[in-house]
């Protein structure tokens, strides 16, 4: 499975990348929306793991852009936010979980 990880936190990104690689997955890790956009346009992904709070914008905005383009790639949101309203926004924007 080819996975795009969009996460700006170094420690968390490293742990996720190491674990997914150990599980046999190919993982591309980017830390900004602009790098994510480039990766999405040039590579087919089976899954996107998406942080909501990124240095150059909101993961929700990127998710909306992905869905508006017609892409159906599953997206799982990663966030430190614990508000139910944040979860609802993500699901309403097209996240799968």
PAKEZA-618857 format. One record per residue: x, y, z negated of N, C-alpha, C in turn; residue number from 1. Coordinates in pm, 1 decimal, always signed. Atoms other than C-alpha are relative to their C-alpha. Example, Ala and Ser with C-alpha at 12.3 -4.5 7.8 and 13.67 -1.06 7.14 Angstrom:
2
+89.0 / -119.0 / +0.0 / +1230.0 / -450.0 / -780.0 / +90.0 / +120.0 / +0.0 / 1;
-82.0 / -119.0 / +6.0 / +1367.0 / -106.0 / -714.0 / -77.0 / +109.0 / -73.0 / 2;
***
This chain:
97
+85.1 / -117.0 / +0.0 / +0.0 / +0.0 / +0.0 / +90.1 / +123.9 / +0.0 / 1;
-75.7 / -126.3 / -5.6 / +132.6 / +346.6 / +88.7 / -79.0 / +104.9 / -78.0 / 2;
+64.8 / -92.3 / +93.1 / +55.5 / +605.0 / -179.1 / +69.2 / +135.9 / +4.9 / 3;
-53.2 / -135.4 / +15.9 / +96.4 / +981.8 / -193.0 / -28.5 / +44.0 / -142.7 / 4;
+11.6 / -53.2 / +135.4 / +160.7 / +1111.2 / -544.6 / +25.1 / +150.0 / +6.1 / 5;
-12.7 / -146.0 / +4.1 / +99.4 / +1484.8 / -584.6 / -1.5 / +38.7 / -148.0 / 6;
-16.5 / -23.8 / +144.2 / +233.0 / +1565.7 / -932.7 / +123.3 / +86.2 / -22.2 / 7;
-113.3 / -89.6 / +21.2 / +453.7 / +1853.6 / -1046.7 / +79.4 / -29.0 / -127.1 / 8;
-70.6 / +31.8 / +124.7 / +550.8 / +1715.4 / -1389.5 / +105.2 / -107.8 / +26.8 / 9;
-112.1 / +90.2 / -31.0 / +894.7 / +1554.4 / -1349.8 / -12.1 / -134.9 / -70.2 / 10;
+3.0 / +124.1 / +76.9 / +862.7 / +1297.6 / -1628.5 / -111.5 / -92.7 / +42.7 / 11;
+114.4 / +80.7 / -40.1 / +517.1 / +1177.6 / -1533.1 / +16.4 / -51.0 / +142.1 / 12;
-21.1 / +41.0 / -138.5 / +600.3 / +1170.9 / -1163.6 / +99.5 / -113.7 / +11.2 / 13;
-101.6 / +105.3 / -3.2 / +910.7 / +961.3 / -1224.9 / -55.3 / -132.8 / -49.3 / 14;
+57.0 / +122.7 / +56.2 / +722.4 / +709.6 / -1440.2 / -97.4 / -64.3 / +98.2 / 15;
+97.2 / +53.5 / -95.5 / +439.9 / +671.1 / -1188.0 / +72.0 / -56.9 / +121.4 / 16;
-73.8 / +46.7 / -117.3 / +682.6 / +640.9 / -897.2 / +71.8 / -132.0 / -29.6 / 17;
-71.5 / +122.1 / +36.5 / +893.3 / +378.0 / -1076.3 / -95.3 / -118.1 / -13.9 / 18;
+95.3 / +108.7 / +22.4 / +590.2 / +172.6 / -1180.2 / -62.8 / -46.9 / +130.7 / 19;
+62.4 / +36.9 / -127.2 / +424.1 / +181.6 / -838.8 / +99.2 / -71.0 / +91.7 / 20;
-103.3 / +65.2 / -80.3 / +749.8 / +90.5 / -666.9 / +25.1 / -141.6 / -51.8 / 21;
-19.5 / +132.2 / +59.8 / +798.5 / -199.1 / -910.2 / -114.6 / -94.6 / +34.9 / 22;
+117.4 / +79.7 / -37.4 / +448.0 / -317.7 / -816.8 / -1.0 / -32.5 / +149.1 / 23;
-11.5 / +30.9 / -141.9 / +555.9 / -328.1 / -452.0 / -62.7 / +101.4 / +93.8 / 24;
+62.2 / -103.2 / -82.5 / +392.7 / -8.4 / -329.2 / +105.0 / +97.8 / +52.4 / 25;
-83.4 / -107.7 / -54.8 / +555.7 / +251.4 / -104.3 / -62.7 / +130.5 / -47.8 / 26;
+56.2 / -122.4 / +56.5 / +515.2 / +587.1 / -275.4 / +82.6 / +121.2 / +41.1 / 27;
-61.3 / -128.9 / -31.1 / +589.2 / +938.4 / -153.9 / -44.6 / +96.2 / -109.8 / 28;
+30.3 / -91.0 / +110.1 / +609.5 / +1190.1 / -437.8 / +32.0 / +142.7 / +42.2 / 29;
-17.7 / -142.5 / -26.8 / +558.0 / +1561.6 / -374.4 / -50.3 / +77.7 / -120.8 / 30;
+33.0 / -77.8 / +119.0 / +523.1 / +1840.7 / -627.4 / -80.2 / +126.7 / +27.5 / 31;
+77.1 / -120.1 / -33.5 / +331.3 / +2111.4 / -440.9 / -108.1 / -33.6 / +102.2 / 32;
+106.3 / +16.1 / -98.5 / +19.7 / +2149.5 / -231.8 / +56.6 / +11.0 / +141.0 / 33;
-54.3 / -16.9 / -135.5 / +221.0 / +2271.5 / +65.8 / +73.2 / -125.6 / +46.8 / 34;
-66.3 / +124.7 / -38.5 / +436.0 / +1957.0 / +62.6 / -101.7 / -112.6 / +19.4 / 35;
+105.1 / +100.7 / -15.1 / +123.6 / +1744.0 / +16.8 / -68.7 / +14.3 / +135.7 / 36;
+64.7 / -23.1 / -129.8 / -39.3 / +1904.6 / +320.7 / +86.4 / -53.2 / +114.0 / 37;
-91.2 / +49.5 / -103.3 / +267.2 / +1828.3 / +532.4 / -0.4 / -152.0 / +2.8 / 38;
-2.1 / +146.4 / +7.6 / +277.5 / +1468.4 / +411.5 / -129.0 / -60.8 / +53.1 / 39;
+130.3 / +52.0 / -43.2 / -94.0 / +1413.6 / +472.1 / -14.4 / +9.2 / +151.6 / 40;
+10.8 / -17.7 / -145.0 / -65.4 / +1545.9 / +828.8 / +94.6 / -89.9 / +78.0 / 41;
-99.5 / +78.9 / -73.0 / +234.6 / +1327.9 / +914.9 / +0.0 / -148.5 / -33.9 / 42;
-4.6 / +138.9 / +45.8 / +170.1 / +1000.9 / +729.0 / -139.4 / -47.7 / -37.3 / 43;
+127.0 / +60.5 / +43.0 / -125.8 / +766.6 / +680.7 / +19.3 / -58.5 / -139.6 / 44;
-6.7 / +51.4 / +136.3 / -186.1 / +695.3 / +312.0 / -122.6 / -84.6 / -30.2 / 45;
+109.5 / +85.2 / +45.3 / -397.0 / +421.5 / +156.0 / -64.4 / +55.3 / -126.2 / 46;
+47.8 / -57.3 / +125.7 / -436.5 / +621.7 / -165.6 / +76.3 / +129.1 / -27.8 / 47;
-63.6 / -123.7 / +45.3 / -368.1 / +972.1 / -296.4 / -26.6 / +13.9 / -149.3 / 48;
+9.4 / -30.3 / +142.8 / -296.4 / +1033.1 / -665.9 / +26.6 / +149.2 / -13.1 / 49;
-3.7 / -146.1 / -9.3 / -364.4 / +1403.8 / -718.5 / -14.1 / +68.2 / -135.4 / 50;
+5.6 / -84.6 / +119.2 / -283.2 / +1634.3 / -1009.4 / -86.3 / +122.0 / +32.9 / 51;
+84.9 / -117.0 / -24.1 / -524.4 / +1925.3 / -1052.2 / +74.2 / +131.6 / -13.6 / 52;
-70.9 / -125.9 / +25.7 / -282.3 / +2187.5 / -1181.5 / +138.5 / -7.0 / +63.7 / 53;
-125.8 / +1.6 / -74.6 / -3.2 / +2245.7 / -930.5 / +55.4 / +141.9 / +9.1 / 54;
-60.1 / -134.1 / +3.4 / +242.2 / +2536.4 / -905.0 / -49.3 / +95.1 / +108.8 / 55;
+43.9 / -87.7 / -109.1 / +102.4 / +2665.4 / -575.7 / -150.2 / -5.8 / +25.6 / 56;
+144.4 / -0.2 / -16.0 / -268.5 / +2612.4 / -632.6 / -68.6 / -113.2 / -73.3 / 57;
+84.2 / +99.1 / +65.9 / -549.0 / +2386.1 / -742.6 / -10.3 / -128.0 / +82.1 / 58;
+19.0 / +128.4 / -66.2 / -563.6 / +2017.6 / -661.6 / -141.6 / -15.0 / +54.0 / 59;
+139.0 / +4.4 / -47.8 / -940.5 / +2062.8 / -624.9 / -9.3 / +62.2 / +138.8 / 60;
+2.3 / -64.0 / -131.8 / -882.8 / +2299.9 / -332.8 / +61.2 / -91.2 / +106.2 / 61;
-60.1 / +95.1 / -94.1 / -652.3 / +2045.8 / -167.6 / -95.8 / -114.2 / +28.2 / 62;
+96.3 / +108.5 / -17.6 / -909.6 / +1772.7 / -224.2 / -113.8 / +42.0 / +93.0 / 63;
+106.5 / -50.2 / -88.3 / -1182.0 / +1984.5 / -61.7 / +48.6 / +6.9 / +144.2 / 64;
-58.2 / -9.1 / -133.9 / -953.0 / +2047.1 / +234.8 / +12.5 / -139.2 / +62.8 / 65;
-13.0 / +137.7 / -49.3 / -883.8 / +1673.6 / +268.2 / -135.3 / -52.1 / +46.4 / 66;
+133.8 / +50.9 / -33.7 / -1254.6 / +1589.4 / +265.8 / -61.2 / +76.1 / +117.5 / 67;
+54.4 / -77.9 / -111.5 / -1348.4 / +1873.8 / +502.8 / +61.9 / -39.8 / +132.9 / 68;
-65.0 / +45.1 / -123.5 / -1100.5 / +1733.7 / +753.9 / -57.1 / -132.9 / +48.4 / 69;
+60.2 / +127.8 / -37.2 / -1302.5 / +1411.7 / +757.1 / +75.5 / -120.9 / -51.3 / 70;
-79.4 / +111.4 / +52.8 / -1037.1 / +1201.7 / +583.4 / -76.6 / -72.1 / -110.6 / 71;
+69.1 / +81.1 / +100.1 / -1176.4 / +917.2 / +375.4 / +97.4 / -73.3 / -92.7 / 72;
-100.3 / +61.3 / +87.0 / -853.2 / +822.1 / +198.6 / -45.8 / +11.8 / -145.3 / 73;
+38.1 / -9.5 / +141.2 / -936.6 / +733.8 / -163.3 / +93.0 / +95.0 / -75.7 / 74;
-76.1 / -95.5 / +80.7 / -826.8 / +1005.3 / -407.9 / -34.6 / -22.4 / -146.9 / 75;
+16.3 / +10.7 / +144.7 / -774.1 / +953.1 / -779.3 / +65.3 / +122.9 / -61.8 / 76;
-48.7 / -122.1 / +63.3 / -735.0 / +1265.5 / -989.8 / +77.1 / -33.7 / -127.3 / 77;
-80.3 / +6.9 / +122.0 / -462.2 / +1289.3 / -1253.6 / -4.4 / +137.9 / -63.3 / 78;
+4.1 / -131.1 / +63.6 / -505.4 / +1566.2 / -1507.6 / +12.6 / -10.9 / -150.6 / 79;
-7.2 / -9.0 / +145.6 / -429.3 / +1667.7 / -1862.8 / -128.0 / +62.8 / -54.9 / 80;
+125.2 / -62.7 / +43.1 / -763.5 / +1844.9 / -1873.4 / -94.9 / -108.3 / -50.9 / 81;
+90.3 / +100.0 / +56.1 / -1020.6 / +1669.5 / -2088.0 / -146.1 / +44.5 / +1.6 / 82;
+136.9 / -49.0 / -7.3 / -1331.0 / +1872.2 / -2013.3 / -81.1 / -81.4 / +100.6 / 83;
+87.8 / +74.1 / -90.9 / -1619.5 / +1681.4 / -1858.5 / -26.6 / +82.0 / +125.4 / 84;
+26.4 / -85.2 / -116.6 / -1681.2 / +1980.5 / -1630.8 / +111.8 / -11.7 / +103.6 / 85;
-111.1 / +18.2 / -93.9 / -1333.1 / +1931.4 / -1478.2 / -15.6 / -130.9 / +76.7 / 86;
+21.9 / +129.5 / -66.3 / -1413.7 / +1567.6 / -1404.5 / -111.5 / +10.9 / +103.6 / 87;
+113.7 / -16.6 / -91.3 / -1744.8 / +1663.4 / -1247.4 / +42.1 / +78.7 / +123.6 / 88;
-48.5 / -78.1 / -114.7 / -1575.8 / +1927.0 / -1027.3 / +80.1 / -88.2 / +95.0 / 89;
-80.6 / +89.4 / -83.0 / -1328.9 / +1666.3 / -904.9 / -84.6 / -98.9 / +77.1 / 90;
+87.3 / +96.2 / -67.9 / -1596.4 / +1411.3 / -826.2 / -85.8 / +69.0 / +105.6 / 91;
+80.0 / -74.7 / -97.1 / -1812.6 / +1673.3 / -655.9 / +81.8 / +43.5 / +120.8 / 92;
-87.4 / -39.9 / -111.0 / -1513.6 / +1776.0 / -443.0 / +38.8 / -118.3 / +88.0 / 93;
-27.0 / +117.2 / -83.4 / -1480.0 / +1419.1 / -317.6 / +95.8 / -101.2 / -57.6 / 94;
-89.4 / +98.7 / +61.8 / -1255.6 / +1235.4 / -564.1 / -73.5 / -132.0 / -17.6 / 95;
+57.9 / +132.1 / +21.2 / -1311.0 / +863.3 / -599.6 / +3.5 / -39.1 / -147.4 / 96;
-7.6 / +25.4 / +144.2 / -1212.6 / +861.7 / -966.3 / +86.5 / +106.9 / -64.6 / 97;
***
